[in-house]
Amino acid sequence: ITLPTVSQLATRYPFTNEVVEVLGYSTLGDWGTPKLFRWDATNTLATNGIRIKGAPAVGRYLLEWDGDLTAFGILPSESDTSAKVNEALVFAAANNKAAKISVGGRYVVTNSISIPSNCKLEMHPDAVFIRQIPSSTADALPQEATVKNSGLTNWQTLGELSLVNSNITLIGIRCRTEETNYMGGHVAMQGVSDLVIERPNIERTYRYWAMHIAASNCLINLPKIRNGGEDNSYVYQDGIHITGGQNIRILGPDVVSGDDCIAFGQHSMPIRDAVVVGGNLRSTHAQNIRAYIGYDYATNLIERIGIYNVTGSSGSRNATIQTGTASTNVSRPFRNWTIDGLLANTKPSGTNPVAFDAGFVTRLGARHDLQSQ
């Protein structure tokens, strides 16, 4: 038996154990490959995208779900899709399914996509979350990230890292902001252990960081960020901001930003055992790599940091690597940094390619190459 859309299952009187091929969710073929629903006459579980009640009083049509979010009606839309996505991600995590956005296109969200523990989300390479402001707060300036971990209720900035989520994998996350009056980041993973962010593609945040990370055992692989700087409308927008954590690897970053490309700290949470390996960084108005402790009372360290084979191209001012501290409690907060294979290009109006704070303890590797253009 073949039906054009899911809605027709709800009015159907089934045969015993029948299997129905459904061609689309709301229109023919909109979810790609047809899906097969099997009638279970005794099932009374709560309905959702994979359990659909037919006309009889008891029974459900069941889909052998493979994690494809189109079953929950999640398709490209200029209307808010965040509630449907969040419902599906909770269900996927609880049932040990890898969630997939399998159809390319624009997915408008006006609230955060909230990632629970034990969640894996993979996006189609042509799919993108478009962040917009809800109509109820049309003139507000919310600062909530487009994609965040579910346990995040506030930014973690002080003290030791408090873990609130674990085992999160994001593959091909792509986000973009198109409204200049929205001030918020795109990916915020704060207090997460065992975090993998694979091939994120972040475009345009306004007056904010593209990614905001405080994590333990974290891999950010091949991040691509285009966060302004090409003209004056994009000044003061950052790339990846590591606010705390340990065992953090950033591999092959490709970042263009108006402000810092990769930043460590600025608050008073310790950062330990972090590396940046390879990649190209270009800040048009600030630093490629920056470490800073912004509070005079801070006692934290940013230590055992490695910068390996990174190419940094500075813009009109400032340095490729710069550190600084406002702390009066730690005389040398930047300890045991290794810089090896750095290619630092600066414009004539820039400052030194590497500008170290007085509280910096470091070792330069054998292959550093500092140049001016």
C-alpha positions in Angstrom: 0.0 0.0 0.0 1.3 3.4 -0.9 0.2 6.8 0.5 1.4 10.2 -0.6 1.9 11.8 2.9 2.0 11.0 6.6 -1.3 12.8 7.4 -3.3 10.1 5.6 -2.0 7.5 8.1 -4.0 9.2 10.8 -7.4 8.5 9.1 -6.6 5.0 7.8 -8.2 1.8 9.0 -5.4 -0.7 8.6 -5.2 -4.3 7.8 -3.5 -6.6 10.4 0.3 -6.2 10.3 0.1 -4.1 7.1 3.1 -2.2 5.8 2.5 1.2 4.2 5.0 3.0 2.0 4.7 6.8 2.6 6.2 9.0 -0.2 6.6 12.3 1.8 6.0 14.1 5.0 3.8 17.0 3.9 4.3 16.9 0.1 5.4 14.1 -2.3 9.0 13.3 -2.0 9.9 16.1 0.5 11.8 13.7 2.8 13.7 11.9 0.0 13.5 8.1 0.0 10.0 6.8 0.9 9.5 5.5 4.4 7.8 2.3 5.5 5.4 2.2 8.4 4.2 -1.0 10.0 0.8 -1.3 11.8 1.0 -2.5 15.4 -2.5 -3.1 16.7 -1.5 -3.3 20.4 0.8 -0.3 20.6 -0.4 2.6 22.8 2.8 4.5 23.3 2.8 8.3 23.0 2.7 9.5 19.4 5.5 11.4 17.8 7.3 11.4 14.4 7.8 7.7 14.3 4.6 6.5 16.1 1.4 7.6 14.4 -2.1 6.8 15.5 -4.5 5.5 12.8 -8.3 5.6 12.9 -8.9 2.7 15.4 -9.0 3.5 19.1 -5.9 1.3 19.8 -2.8 0.9 17.7 0.0 2.8 16.1 1.8 2.9 12.8 5.5 2.4 13.6 8.5 3.6 11.6 11.9 1.7 11.9 13.6 5.0 12.6 17.2 5.6 11.3 17.6 9.0 12.9 16.5 11.0 9.9 14.8 14.1 11.4 12.4 14.5 8.5 10.2 11.9 10.2 9.5 14.6 12.8 8.6 17.1 10.1 11.9 18.8 10.2 12.4 20.2 6.7 13.7 23.5 5.3 11.5 26.3 6.4 11.4 30.0 6.9 9.2 29.4 10.0 10.8 28.4 13.3 12.0 24.8 13.4 13.8 24.9 16.8 11.0 23.2 18.8 10.7 20.3 16.4 14.5 19.8 16.3 14.8 19.9 20.1 12.0 17.3 20.5 13.7 15.0 18.0 17.1 15.3 19.6 15.9 14.4 23.0 14.2 11.3 21.5 17.3 10.4 19.5 19.6 10.6 22.5 17.3 8.6 24.7 17.1 5.8 22.1 20.8 5.8 21.1 20.2 7.1 17.6 22.4 9.4 15.6 20.2 12.3 14.5 20.6 13.4 10.9 19.3 16.5 9.0 19.3 14.8 5.6 17.7 17.5 3.4 19.7 20.6 2.4 18.3 24.1 2.7 17.5 26.9 5.2 16.3 25.9 8.6 15.2 29.1 10.5 15.5 29.0 14.3 14.3 31.6 16.7 15.3 29.7 19.8 18.4 27.7 20.6 18.9 24.2 19.3 19.5 22.4 22.6 21.9 19.4 22.5 21.4 16.8 25.3 24.0 14.4 26.6 24.6 11.3 24.6 23.6 13.1 21.4 25.1 12.9 17.9 23.8 15.4 15.3 25.0 15.4 11.7 23.8 18.1 9.2 23.6 17.8 5.4 26.4 19.8 3.9 23.9 22.1 2.2 21.7 22.6 5.3 22.1 25.7 7.5 20.5 27.0 10.7 19.5 30.6 10.0 19.2 32.4 13.4 16.5 35.0 13.7 14.9 36.9 16.5 11.4 35.8 17.6 8.6 38.3 16.7 7.7 38.6 20.4 11.1 40.2 21.1 11.5 42.0 17.8 13.7 44.9 19.1 15.6 42.8 21.8 19.2 41.8 21.6 19.3 38.2 22.9 22.7 36.7 23.5 21.7 33.0 23.4 23.7 30.8 21.1 22.1 29.1 18.0 23.4 25.7 19.1 24.1 25.0 22.8 24.3 22.1 25.3 21.1 21.5 27.2 22.6 21.9 30.6 23.9 25.4 29.9 21.9 28.0 31.9 24.7 30.7 32.0 28.2 31.2 30.7 30.8 29.4 32.7 33.6 31.9 33.4 34.7 31.5 37.1 36.5 28.8 39.0 37.0 25.2 38.0 35.0 23.6 35.1 31.6 22.3 36.2 30.5 19.5 33.8 26.8 19.5 33.0 26.7 17.4 29.8 28.7 14.6 28.3 29.2 12.6 25.1 28.1 15.2 22.5 29.1 15.0 18.8 28.3 17.6 16.2 29.1 16.9 12.6 28.9 19.5 9.9 27.1 22.1 12.1 26.5 25.1 9.9 25.0 28.4 11.3 24.5 31.8 9.9 23.0 35.1 11.2 21.4 37.5 8.7 19.9 40.1 11.1 22.4 42.7 12.3 20.3 43.4 15.5 20.8 39.9 16.8 23.7 39.8 19.2 24.5 36.2 20.0 27.0 33.4 19.2 26.4 30.3 17.2 27.9 27.3 19.0 28.2 27.4 22.8 29.3 24.2 24.5 30.0 25.1 28.2 30.7 22.4 30.7 30.8 19.4 28.3 33.0 16.3 28.6 33.9 14.1 25.6 32.9 16.7 23.0 33.6 16.4 19.2 32.8 19.2 16.8 33.6 18.0 13.3 33.8 20.3 10.3 31.7 23.2 11.7 30.9 26.0 9.3 30.0 29.3 11.0 29.1 32.4 9.1 28.4 35.9 10.5 27.8 36.5 14.1 27.4 40.1 15.1 29.4 41.6 18.0 30.0 38.1 19.4 32.1 34.9 19.2 31.3 32.3 16.6 32.1 29.4 19.0 32.3 29.6 22.8 33.8 26.5 24.4 34.5 25.3 28.0 35.0 21.5 27.8 37.0 18.5 29.0 38.4 16.2 26.4 37.3 18.2 23.3 38.2 17.9 19.6 37.3 20.7 17.2 38.3 19.4 13.8 38.6 21.5 10.6 36.5 24.4 11.8 35.7 27.0 9.0 34.6 30.4 10.3 33.8 33.5 8.4 33.0 36.1 11.0 33.5 39.4 9.5 36.3 41.8 9.1 36.2 42.2 5.4 34.5 45.6 5.8 33.8 47.9 8.8 30.4 46.4 9.5 32.1 43.2 10.9 34.6 44.6 13.3 34.8 43.1 16.8 33.6 39.6 15.9 35.6 36.7 17.2 36.2 33.1 16.0 36.7 30.4 18.7 36.7 31.4 22.3 38.0 28.8 24.8 36.9 30.0 28.2 38.0 26.9 30.2 38.7 23.3 30.3 41.5 20.8 29.6 42.6 18.4 26.8 41.3 20.6 24.0 42.5 20.1 20.4 41.8 22.5 17.6 43.0 20.9 14.3 43.3 22.7 10.9 41.3 25.9 11.7 40.4 28.1 8.8 39.2 31.3 10.4 38.7 34.9 9.1 37.4 37.2 11.8 37.1 40.9 12.6 38.4 40.4 16.1 40.4 37.5 17.6 40.5 34.2 15.6 41.2 32.0 18.6 41.1 33.2 22.1 42.0 31.5 25.4 40.5 32.8 28.6 39.4 36.4 29.3 37.7 35.1 32.5 39.1 33.3 35.5 38.6 29.6 34.7 41.8 27.6 34.1 42.7 26.2 30.7 45.2 23.4 30.5 46.6 21.1 27.8 45.3 22.7 24.7 46.8 22.7 21.2 46.2 24.4 17.9 47.6 22.4 15.0 47.9 23.6 11.5 45.5 25.8 9.7 45.2 29.4 8.6 44.1 32.3 10.8 43.3 35.8 9.6 42.2 38.6 11.9 41.5 41.9 10.2 41.4 44.0 13.3 42.9 42.1 16.2 45.0 39.0 17.0 45.1 35.6 15.4 45.7 33.9 18.8 45.1 35.7 22.0 45.2 34.7 25.7 43.9 37.1 28.2 42.8 37.2 31.9 40.5 40.1 32.3 40.0 40.2 36.1 42.4 41.6 38.7 41.2 39.0 41.3 41.7 36.0 39.0 43.9 33.1 40.2 43.7 30.8 37.2 46.4 29.6 34.8 46.4 29.1 31.0 49.1 26.5 30.8 50.6 23.7 28.7 49.4 25.3 25.5 50.9 24.2 22.1 50.8 26.2 18.8 52.1 24.0 16.0 52.6 24.9 12.3 50.0 27.6 12.3 49.9 30.4 9.7 48.7 33.7 11.0 48.0 36.8 8.9 47.2 39.9 10.9 45.3 42.8 9.6 45.8 46.5 10.1 47.0 46.3 13.7 48.0 44.1 16.6 49.9 40.8 16.7 49.7 37.2 15.5 50.0 35.9 19.1 49.3 38.2 22.0 48.9 37.6 25.7 47.9 39.9 28.6 46.5 39.8 32.1 44.7 42.1 34.5 45.3 39.7 37.4 47.1 40.9 40.5 47.1 37.4 42.0 49.1 35.5 39.4 52.4 36.9 38.3 52.9 34.4 35.5 49.6 33.0 34.4 50.7 31.8 30.9 53.0 28.8 31.6 54.6 26.1 29.5 53.6 27.3 26.1 55.2 25.7 23.0 55.3 27.6 19.7 56.7 25.6 16.9 56.4 26.1 13.1 54.6 29.5 13.3 54.4 31.6 10.2 53.4 35.1 11.3 52.7 37.7 8.6 51.9 41.2 9.6 51.2 44.4 7.7 53.6 47.3 8.2 51.2 49.2 10.5 50.9 46.2 12.8 52.7 45.7 16.0 55.2 42.9 16.7 54.2 39.5 15.2 54.4 38.0 18.7 53.6 40.2 21.7 54.1 38.4 25.0 52.9 39.7 28.4 55.5 39.9 31.1 53.9 37.0 32.8 54.6 34.5 30.0 56.8 31.4 30.2 57.4 29.8 26.9 59.6 27.8 24.6 60.0 28.6 20.9 60.5 25.6 18.6 63.1 25.3 16.0 61.0 26.2 13.0 59.4 29.5 13.8 59.4 32.0 10.9 58.3 35.5 11.8 57.9 37.8 8.8 56.6 41.2 8.0 55.0 42.2 4.7 
